[in-house]
Amino acid sequence: MEAVWILIGLVVGGGAAGGVVFALMNKKVQAAAQKSASEAGKATEDARREAQRILSDAQSAARDEASKVREKVEQDLDKDRREIKELEKRVAKKEESIEQKFELLDKKAEQMEARQKELEALKQRAEKADQDRQALLEQARGKLAEIAQMTQDEARQELLTRLDGELVNEKADRLKRMLDTVDKEVDEKAKWTISQAICRLASEHTGETTTSNVEIPSDEVKGRIIGREGRNIRHFERVTGVDVIVDDTPGLVVVSCFDSVRREIARRTLERLIQDGRIHPARIEEIHEMCAKEVDKEIEEAGKQIQFDADVHNIHPKAQKLLGRLKFRSSYGQNNYKHSVEVAHLMGMMAAELGLDVKLARRCGLMHDIGKAIDHEKEGGHPLVGKEFLQTIGERPEVIESAGGHHDQPMHHKFPYVSLAAAADAVSASRPGARRESMERYVQRLQALENIAKGFEGVTEAFAMQAGRELRVLVNSQKVTDEQALLICRQLAEKIEDELTYPGEIRVTLMRETRVTEYAR
């Protein structure tokens, strides 16, 4: 730089002038150099102070971070110390509990040892007592032999001789009881034989009241009704609870059941199946459910209509439904629905002649046979069943007595309506009372069969068929196993033998079925 300025001075001024210029320029250069050095020192000092400040800030931040880390570490250590103390406490408690258990076990062991020693002592005392007893027994036998002057065999023979003498009277008594038993059994057998003859003699009448005929277009339909290996007819009888008789009678199938409503539903179901042409288990169930609903609806409508036919109103809904069921019930060829209406009108006429309450008389006449709608569901004849039902719905006493006593002697009742009911019933029915009683006993026997079967656990349905000669029972396959089904069937047969009196024999058939249904979509 100085050389540059010298050259400039020489060029410009040359000689001395150049030297002056050079001197001036040299001073300026030196001044600039000093200024630059001063500025450089100041910048260096500023940089040094800035560096110290940054270092100080960094050290302060490091100290703060270290302090935070130290606090967190101390907190973690405190938490670990607390957990360790808790674990130590738990361990101490467990050790204490284990020590207590060991102490308890030691005590029990000591007690067991003491008990064992007591048992050993008792056993020894018992053995000693048994030995003493044997010794005393031998002594007693010896003394008895000395006193009686006979041996043990001689004493036994003497005892047997005396017993033979005493048993002579016992033999006679037993023989007499056996003869009485034989007479009683012979008498019962004679009654059974007579009852069977009566049933055969009354078979035409029984068929009229307990069977329904279903006409078929051709005998080919019989094969479809029976189904392959009898599958359809068995399923039909199980679902409907009736007995289907398919014999050689052309163009006819017979439905038999003592329950008139059940028989009517089965008859309609069979007619619908024949018309439809599709006869298989699923279709049988579908048609049966449909017909059951139709019959229930007809029963309800008949119960409403009978009030207008008999001119009796304000009847309890339950009684109204039972009166509607009488539409499907017949006694000796006479429909009970029409019979009840006739008795109601007859009683009204007679009450008018005698100056009694005509409306009440008609009410008594209409309900006198209401028990026939449910006599197959409860024990007792239809008068008792009807009386009990009317009591439950709070009917008037005159009506209750008329239903319960229209087959009794009139002098046993305090209301004149009972006598009118008996007279009107006889005029309408024109049949002797003894014959009514036999029909009631027949229905009661069939119902008793079903009730006995339903009393067993696991039984879902029971149907008396073949005029009471066969009982078919359905059990719940989820509750009853195959082995239990065999046992129930045997117990049921034994109970029927013990509780019922019947001609001939009754076949008990128990069915256990597992049914699985799926839908293919």
C-alpha positions as CSV (number, residue, x, y, z in Angstrom):
1,M,0.0,0.0,0.0
2,E,2.9,2.4,0.9
3,A,4.6,1.6,-2.3
4,V,1.5,2.5,-4.2
5,W,1.4,5.8,-2.5
6,I,5.1,6.5,-3.2
7,L,4.6,5.7,-6.8
8,I,1.7,8.0,-6.9
9,G,3.7,10.8,-5.3
10,L,6.6,10.4,-7.7
11,V,4.3,10.4,-10.6
12,V,2.4,13.4,-9.5
13,G,5.0,15.6,-7.9
14,G,8.2,14.0,-8.5
15,G,11.4,14.8,-6.4
16,A,10.7,16.6,-3.0
17,A,7.1,17.0,-3.7
18,G,6.8,13.3,-3.9
19,G,8.5,12.9,-0.6
20,V,6.1,15.2,1.1
21,V,3.2,13.5,-0.5
22,F,4.7,10.2,0.6
23,A,5.1,11.5,4.2
24,L,1.5,12.6,4.3
25,M,0.2,9.5,2.9
26,N,2.3,7.4,5.3
27,K,0.7,9.2,8.2
28,K,-2.7,8.6,6.9
29,V,-1.9,5.0,6.4
30,Q,-0.6,4.7,9.9
31,A,-3.6,6.4,11.3
32,A,-5.9,4.1,9.4
33,A,-3.9,1.1,10.6
34,Q,-4.1,2.2,14.3
35,K,-7.8,2.8,13.9
36,S,-8.2,-0.7,12.4
37,A,-6.2,-2.2,15.2
38,S,-8.3,-0.4,17.8
39,E,-11.5,-1.5,16.1
40,A,-10.2,-5.0,15.9
41,G,-9.3,-5.0,19.6
42,K,-12.7,-3.7,20.4
43,A,-14.4,-6.4,18.3
44,T,-12.3,-9.0,19.9
45,E,-13.2,-7.7,23.4
46,D,-16.9,-7.7,22.4
47,A,-16.6,-11.2,21.1
48,R,-14.8,-12.3,24.3
49,R,-17.5,-10.7,26.4
50,E,-20.3,-12.3,24.2
51,A,-18.6,-15.7,24.5
52,Q,-18.4,-15.3,28.3
53,R,-22.1,-14.4,28.4
54,I,-23.1,-17.4,26.3
55,L,-20.9,-19.6,28.4
56,S,-22.5,-18.2,31.6
57,D,-26.0,-18.7,30.1
58,A,-25.1,-22.3,29.1
59,Q,-23.7,-23.1,32.5
60,S,-26.9,-21.6,34.2
61,A,-29.2,-23.7,31.9
62,A,-27.1,-26.8,32.6
63,R,-27.3,-26.2,36.3
64,D,-31.1,-25.8,36.0
65,E,-31.5,-29.0,34.0
66,A,-29.3,-30.9,36.3
67,S,-31.4,-29.6,39.2
68,K,-34.6,-30.8,37.5
69,V,-33.1,-34.2,36.7
70,R,-31.9,-34.5,40.3
71,E,-35.4,-33.7,41.6
72,K,-37.0,-36.3,39.3
73,V,-34.5,-38.9,40.3
74,E,-35.1,-38.1,44.0
75,Q,-38.9,-38.4,43.4
76,D,-38.5,-41.8,41.7
77,L,-36.2,-42.9,44.5
78,D,-38.8,-41.8,47.1
79,K,-41.5,-43.7,45.2
80,D,-39.3,-46.8,45.0
81,R,-38.6,-46.5,48.7
82,R,-42.3,-46.3,49.5
83,E,-43.1,-49.3,47.4
84,I,-40.3,-51.3,49.0
85,K,-41.6,-50.4,52.4
86,E,-45.1,-51.6,51.4
87,L,-43.8,-54.8,50.1
88,E,-41.8,-55.3,53.3
89,K,-45.0,-54.8,55.2
90,R,-46.9,-57.3,53.1
91,V,-44.2,-59.8,53.4
92,A,-44.2,-59.3,57.1
93,K,-47.9,-59.8,57.3
94,K,-47.8,-62.9,55.2
95,E,-45.0,-64.3,57.3
96,E,-47.1,-63.6,60.4
97,S,-50.1,-65.3,58.8
98,I,-48.0,-68.3,57.8
99,E,-46.7,-68.6,61.3
100,Q,-50.2,-68.5,62.7
101,K,-51.3,-71.2,60.3
102,F,-48.4,-73.4,61.2
103,E,-49.3,-72.9,64.9
104,L,-52.9,-73.8,64.1
105,L,-51.8,-76.9,62.2
106,D,-49.6,-77.9,65.1
107,K,-52.6,-77.5,67.5
108,K,-54.8,-79.6,65.2
109,A,-52.1,-82.3,64.9
110,E,-51.9,-82.4,68.7
111,Q,-55.7,-82.7,68.9
112,M,-55.8,-85.5,66.3
113,E,-53.1,-87.4,68.2
114,A,-55.1,-87.0,71.4
115,R,-58.3,-88.1,69.6
116,Q,-56.6,-91.1,68.2
117,K,-55.4,-92.1,71.6
118,E,-59.0,-91.7,72.9
119,L,-60.3,-93.9,70.0
120,E,-57.7,-96.6,70.7
121,A,-58.7,-96.5,74.4
122,L,-62.4,-96.8,73.5
123,K,-61.7,-99.6,71.1
124,Q,-59.9,-101.5,73.8
125,R,-62.7,-101.0,76.2
126,A,-65.2,-102.1,73.6
127,E,-63.3,-105.3,72.9
128,K,-63.0,-106.0,76.6
129,A,-66.8,-105.4,77.0
130,D,-67.5,-107.8,74.2
131,Q,-65.3,-110.5,75.7
132,D,-67.1,-109.9,79.1
133,R,-70.5,-110.2,77.3
134,Q,-69.5,-113.5,75.6
135,A,-68.3,-114.9,78.9
136,L,-71.5,-113.9,80.7
137,L,-73.6,-115.4,77.9
138,E,-71.7,-118.7,78.2
139,Q,-72.3,-118.6,81.9
140,A,-76.0,-117.9,81.4
141,R,-76.3,-120.8,78.9
142,G,-74.6,-123.1,81.3
143,K,-76.9,-122.1,84.2
144,L,-80.0,-122.5,81.9
145,A,-78.8,-126.0,80.9
146,E,-78.3,-126.9,84.5
147,I,-81.7,-125.6,85.5
148,A,-83.6,-127.2,82.6
149,Q,-81.5,-130.3,82.6
150,M,-81.4,-130.4,78.8
151,T,-78.9,-129.5,76.1
152,Q,-79.1,-126.6,73.7
153,D,-80.4,-128.9,70.9
154,E,-83.0,-130.3,73.1
155,A,-84.1,-126.7,74.1
156,R,-84.3,-125.7,70.4
157,Q,-86.4,-128.8,69.6
158,E,-88.8,-128.0,72.5
159,L,-89.2,-124.4,71.3
160,L,-90.0,-125.5,67.8
161,T,-92.6,-127.9,69.0
162,R,-94.3,-125.2,71.0
163,L,-94.2,-122.9,67.9
164,D,-95.8,-125.5,65.7
165,G,-98.6,-125.8,68.1
166,E,-99.1,-122.1,68.3
167,L,-99.0,-121.7,64.4
168,V,-101.9,-124.0,63.9
169,N,-104.3,-121.2,64.7
170,E,-102.2,-118.8,62.6
171,K,-102.4,-121.1,59.7
172,A,-106.2,-121.3,60.0
173,D,-106.4,-117.5,60.1
174,R,-104.2,-117.1,57.1
175,L,-106.2,-119.7,55.2
176,K,-109.4,-117.8,55.9
177,R,-107.8,-114.5,54.8
178,M,-106.6,-116.1,51.6
179,L,-110.1,-117.5,50.9
180,D,-111.6,-114.0,51.5
181,T,-109.0,-112.5,49.1
182,V,-109.9,-115.1,46.5
183,D,-113.6,-114.4,46.9
184,K,-112.9,-110.7,46.5
185,E,-110.8,-111.1,43.4
186,V,-113.4,-113.4,41.9
187,D,-116.0,-110.8,42.6
188,E,-113.9,-108.1,41.0
189,K,-113.2,-110.3,38.0
190,A,-116.9,-111.0,37.6
191,K,-117.6,-107.2,37.6
192,W,-114.9,-106.6,35.0
193,T,-116.4,-109.3,32.8
194,I,-119.9,-107.8,33.2
195,S,-118.4,-104.3,32.5
196,Q,-116.7,-105.6,29.3
197,A,-120.0,-107.1,28.2
198,I,-121.8,-103.9,28.8
199,C,-119.2,-102.0,26.8
200,R,-119.7,-104.4,23.9
201,L,-123.4,-104.1,24.1
202,A,-123.2,-100.3,24.1
203,S,-120.6,-100.1,21.4
204,E,-123.0,-98.7,18.8
205,H,-124.0,-95.9,21.2
206,T,-120.4,-95.2,22.2
207,G,-119.5,-94.9,18.5
208,E,-122.2,-92.4,18.0
209,T,-120.9,-90.1,20.8
210,T,-117.1,-90.5,20.6
211,T,-116.4,-90.8,16.9
212,S,-116.6,-88.7,13.8
213,N,-116.7,-90.0,10.2
214,V,-114.6,-88.3,7.5
215,E,-115.5,-89.1,3.9
216,I,-112.7,-89.6,1.4
217,P,-113.0,-89.4,-2.4
218,S,-111.2,-92.8,-3.0
219,D,-109.5,-95.5,-1.1
220,E,-106.1,-94.3,-2.5
221,V,-106.3,-91.4,0.0
222,K,-106.1,-93.9,2.9
223,G,-102.6,-94.8,1.8
224,R,-101.6,-91.1,1.8
225,I,-103.2,-90.6,5.2
226,I,-101.2,-93.6,6.6
227,G,-98.0,-92.4,5.0
228,R,-94.8,-94.3,4.5
229,E,-94.4,-96.9,7.3
230,G,-97.3,-95.2,9.1
231,R,-95.4,-91.9,9.6
232,N,-98.3,-89.5,8.7
233,I,-101.0,-91.2,10.7
234,R,-98.7,-91.5,13.8
235,H,-97.8,-87.9,13.6
236,F,-101.5,-86.9,13.1
237,E,-102.6,-88.8,16.1
238,R,-99.7,-87.4,18.2
239,V,-100.5,-83.8,17.2
240,T,-104.3,-83.9,17.5
241,G,-104.6,-86.3,20.4
242,V,-107.2,-88.5,18.7
243,D,-107.3,-92.1,17.3
244,V,-107.7,-92.5,13.6
245,I,-109.3,-95.7,12.4
246,V,-108.5,-96.7,8.8
247,D,-110.2,-100.0,8.0
248,D,-111.8,-101.7,5.0
249,T,-114.9,-99.5,5.1
250,P,-115.0,-97.9,1.6
251,G,-114.9,-94.1,1.3
252,L,-114.7,-93.6,5.1
253,V,-112.1,-92.8,7.8
254,V,-113.1,-92.7,11.5
255,V,-111.8,-90.2,14.1
256,S,-112.2,-91.3,17.7
257,C,-111.8,-89.3,20.9
258,F,-113.8,-88.7,24.1
259,D,-113.0,-85.0,24.0
260,S,-115.5,-83.6,21.5
261,V,-113.6,-80.3,20.8
262,R,-110.4,-82.1,20.2
263,R,-112.2,-84.6,17.9
264,E,-113.9,-81.8,15.9
265,I,-110.5,-80.1,15.4
266,A,-109.0,-83.4,14.2
267,R,-111.9,-84.0,11.9
268,R,-111.6,-80.6,10.2
269,T,-107.8,-81.0,10.0
270,L,-108.2,-84.3,8.2
271,E,-110.8,-83.0,5.8
272,R,-108.6,-80.0,5.0
273,L,-105.6,-82.3,4.4
274,I,-107.6,-84.5,2.1
275,Q,-108.8,-81.4,0.1
276,D,-105.3,-79.9,0.0
277,G,-103.7,-83.2,-1.1
278,R,-100.4,-82.5,0.7
279,I,-100.2,-84.8,3.7
280,H,-97.0,-84.7,5.6
281,P,-96.0,-83.9,9.2
282,A,-95.3,-80.2,8.7
283,R,-98.5,-79.6,6.8
284,I,-100.4,-81.6,9.5
285,E,-99.2,-79.2,12.2
286,E,-100.0,-76.2,10.1
287,I,-103.5,-77.2,9.2
288,H,-104.2,-78.4,12.8
289,E,-103.2,-75.0,14.2
290,M,-105.4,-73.2,11.7
291,C,-108.4,-75.5,12.5
292,A,-107.9,-75.0,16.2
293,K,-108.1,-71.3,15.8
294,E,-111.3,-71.6,13.7
295,V,-112.9,-73.9,16.3
296,D,-112.0,-71.5,19.1
297,K,-113.6,-68.7,17.2
298,E,-116.7,-70.7,16.6
299,I,-116.9,-71.5,20.3
300,E,-116.7,-67.8,21.1
301,E,-119.4,-67.0,18.7
302,A,-121.6,-69.9,19.9
303,G,-121.2,-68.6,23.5
304,K,-122.5,-65.2,22.4
305,Q,-125.4,-66.7,20.3
306,I,-126.6,-69.0,23.0
307,Q,-127.5,-66.1,25.2
308,F,-129.9,-64.8,22.6
309,D,-131.3,-68.3,21.9
310,A,-132.1,-68.9,25.5
311,D,-133.0,-65.2,26.3
312,V,-130.4,-65.1,29.1
313,H,-128.0,-62.2,29.3
314,N,-125.1,-60.9,31.4
315,I,-123.2,-64.2,31.5
316,H,-119.6,-64.3,32.8
317,P,-117.1,-64.5,29.9
318,K,-115.7,-67.8,31.2
319,A,-119.1,-69.3,31.4
320,Q,-120.0,-68.0,28.0
321,K,-116.9,-69.8,26.5
322,L,-117.9,-73.1,28.2
323,L,-121.4,-72.8,26.9
324,G,-120.0,-72.4,23.4
325,R,-118.0,-75.6,23.8
326,L,-121.3,-77.5,24.3
327,K,-121.9,-77.0,20.6
328,F,-119.4,-79.9,19.9
329,R,-120.6,-82.1,22.8
330,S,-123.4,-84.7,22.5
331,S,-125.0,-87.0,25.0
332,Y,-126.6,-90.1,23.6
333,G,-127.1,-88.5,20.2
334,Q,-128.4,-85.2,21.6
335,N,-126.4,-82.0,21.2
336,N,-125.8,-80.4,24.5
337,Y,-125.9,-76.9,23.1
338,K,-129.5,-77.4,21.9
339,H,-130.4,-79.4,25.0
340,S,-129.3,-76.5,27.3
341,V,-131.4,-74.1,25.3
342,E,-134.4,-76.4,25.5
343,V,-134.1,-76.9,29.3
344,A,-133.8,-73.1,29.7
345,H,-137.1,-72.6,27.8
346,L,-138.9,-75.5,29.6
347,M,-137.8,-74.1,33.0
348,G,-139.0,-70.7,32.0
349,M,-142.4,-72.1,31.1
350,M,-142.8,-74.1,34.3
351,A,-141.6,-71.2,36.4
352,A,-144.2,-68.9,34.8
353,E,-147.0,-71.4,35.7
354,L,-145.7,-71.6,39.3
355,G,-145.3,-67.9,39.7
356,L,-141.5,-68.1,40.1
357,D,-138.8,-65.8,38.6
358,V,-138.8,-66.7,34.9
359,K,-135.5,-65.1,34.0
360,L,-133.7,-66.8,36.9
361,A,-135.3,-70.2,35.9
362,R,-134.0,-69.8,32.3
363,R,-130.6,-68.9,33.7
364,C,-130.6,-72.1,35.8
365,G,-131.7,-74.2,32.9
366,L,-129.1,-72.8,30.5
367,M,-126.2,-73.5,32.9
368,H,-127.4,-76.8,34.4
369,D,-125.1,-78.9,32.2
370,I,-122.1,-76.4,31.9
371,G,-119.9,-79.0,33.7
372,K,-120.1,-81.2,30.6
373,A,-117.8,-78.7,28.8
374,I,-115.0,-79.4,31.3
375,D,-115.8,-82.8,32.9
376,H,-113.1,-84.5,30.9
377,E,-110.5,-82.0,32.4
378,K,-111.4,-82.4,36.1
379,E,-112.4,-85.2,38.5
380,G,-116.0,-85.9,39.2
381,G,-119.3,-86.0,37.3
382,H,-120.5,-83.0,35.3
383,P,-122.9,-81.8,38.2
384,L,-120.1,-81.5,40.7
385,V,-117.7,-80.0,38.1
386,G,-120.3,-77.5,37.0
387,K,-121.2,-76.5,40.5
388,E,-117.5,-75.9,41.5
389,F,-117.0,-73.8,38.3
390,L,-120.1,-71.6,38.9
391,Q,-118.9,-71.0,42.5
392,T,-115.6,-69.7,41.2
393,I,-117.2,-67.1,39.0
394,G,-119.7,-66.0,41.8
395,E,-122.9,-67.2,40.2
396,R,-126.2,-67.0,42.1
397,P,-126.9,-69.8,44.6
398,E,-130.0,-71.0,42.7
399,V,-128.0,-71.5,39.6
400,I,-125.2,-73.3,41.4
401,E,-127.6,-75.6,43.2
402,S,-129.4,-76.4,39.9
403,A,-126.2,-77.3,38.2
404,G,-125.0,-79.5,41.1
405,G,-128.2,-81.2,42.1
406,H,-130.4,-81.7,39.0
407,H,-129.6,-85.5,39.1
408,D,-130.1,-85.8,42.9
409,Q,-133.3,-86.2,44.9
410,P,-135.3,-82.9,44.9
411,M,-136.0,-83.1,48.6
412,H,-132.3,-82.6,49.3
413,H,-132.3,-79.0,48.1
414,K,-133.9,-75.8,49.3
415,F,-134.5,-74.1,46.0
416,P,-137.5,-75.1,43.8
417,Y,-135.4,-74.3,40.7
418,V,-133.4,-77.6,41.3
419,S,-136.6,-79.7,40.9
420,L,-137.5,-77.7,37.8
421,A,-134.0,-78.3,36.4
422,A,-134.4,-82.1,37.0
423,A,-137.8,-82.2,35.4
424,A,-136.9,-80.1,32.4
425,D,-133.7,-82.1,31.9
426,A,-135.7,-85.4,31.9
427,V,-138.3,-83.9,29.5
428,S,-135.6,-82.7,27.1
429,A,-133.4,-85.7,27.2
430,S,-136.0,-88.5,27.7
431,R,-133.4,-90.9,29.0
432,P,-133.0,-92.8,32.3
433,G,-130.5,-91.5,34.9
434,A,-128.6,-94.8,35.2
435,R,-127.6,-94.6,31.6
436,R,-126.2,-91.0,32.1
437,E,-124.2,-92.2,35.1
438,S,-122.5,-95.0,33.0
439,M,-121.5,-92.5,30.3
440,E,-120.0,-90.2,33.0
441,R,-118.1,-93.1,34.5
442,Y,-116.7,-93.9,31.0
443,V,-115.5,-90.3,30.4
444,Q,-114.1,-90.1,34.0
445,R,-112.1,-93.3,33.4
446,L,-110.6,-91.9,30.2
447,Q,-109.8,-88.6,31.9
448,A,-108.3,-90.4,34.9
449,L,-105.9,-92.2,32.6
450,E,-104.6,-88.9,31.2
451,N,-104.4,-87.3,34.6
452,I,-102.3,-90.1,36.0
453,A,-99.9,-89.8,33.1
454,K,-99.6,-86.0,33.4
455,G,-98.7,-86.4,37.0
456,F,-95.2,-87.8,36.1
457,E,-92.3,-85.4,35.8
458,G,-91.3,-84.7,32.2
459,V,-94.6,-85.7,30.6
460,T,-95.9,-83.0,28.2
461,E,-99.0,-84.6,26.8
462,A,-101.2,-87.7,27.3
463,F,-104.0,-89.0,25.2
464,A,-106.4,-91.8,26.1
465,M,-107.4,-93.7,22.9
466,Q,-109.2,-96.9,21.7
467,A,-112.1,-96.3,24.2
468,G,-109.6,-96.3,27.1
469,R,-107.7,-99.4,26.0
470,E,-104.6,-97.4,25.0
471,L,-102.7,-94.5,26.6
472,R,-100.2,-92.6,24.5
473,V,-97.8,-90.4,26.4
474,L,-95.3,-87.7,25.1
475,V,-92.3,-86.8,27.2
476,N,-89.8,-83.9,26.9
477,S,-86.6,-85.2,25.3
478,Q,-84.6,-82.5,27.0
479,K,-85.6,-83.6,30.5
480,V,-86.1,-87.4,30.1
481,T,-83.5,-89.8,28.8
482,D,-84.2,-93.1,27.1
483,E,-83.5,-95.0,30.3
484,Q,-85.8,-92.7,32.3
485,A,-88.5,-93.1,29.6
486,L,-88.5,-96.9,30.2
487,L,-88.8,-96.4,33.9
488,I,-91.6,-93.9,33.6
489,C,-93.6,-96.2,31.3
490,R,-93.3,-99.1,33.7
491,Q,-94.2,-96.9,36.7
492,L,-97.2,-95.5,34.9
493,A,-98.5,-99.0,34.1
494,E,-98.1,-100.0,37.7
495,K,-99.9,-96.9,38.9
496,I,-102.8,-97.5,36.6
497,E,-103.1,-101.0,37.9
498,D,-103.2,-99.8,41.5
499,E,-105.6,-96.8,41.1
500,L,-108.1,-97.7,38.3
501,T,-110.6,-100.4,37.7
502,Y,-111.1,-101.3,34.1
503,P,-112.1,-104.3,31.9
504,G,-109.4,-106.1,30.0
505,E,-106.0,-104.4,29.7
506,I,-104.6,-101.0,28.8
507,R,-101.7,-100.5,26.5
508,V,-99.3,-97.7,27.6
509,T,-97.1,-96.3,24.8
510,L,-94.5,-93.7,25.7
511,M,-92.9,-91.6,23.0
512,R,-89.6,-89.6,23.3
513,E,-88.8,-87.5,20.2
514,T,-85.9,-85.2,19.4
515,R,-86.8,-82.7,16.6
516,V,-84.3,-80.5,14.8
517,T,-85.5,-77.8,12.4
518,E,-83.3,-75.7,10.0
519,Y,-84.2,-73.4,7.1
520,A,-82.4,-73.3,3.8
521,R,-82.4,-69.8,2.3
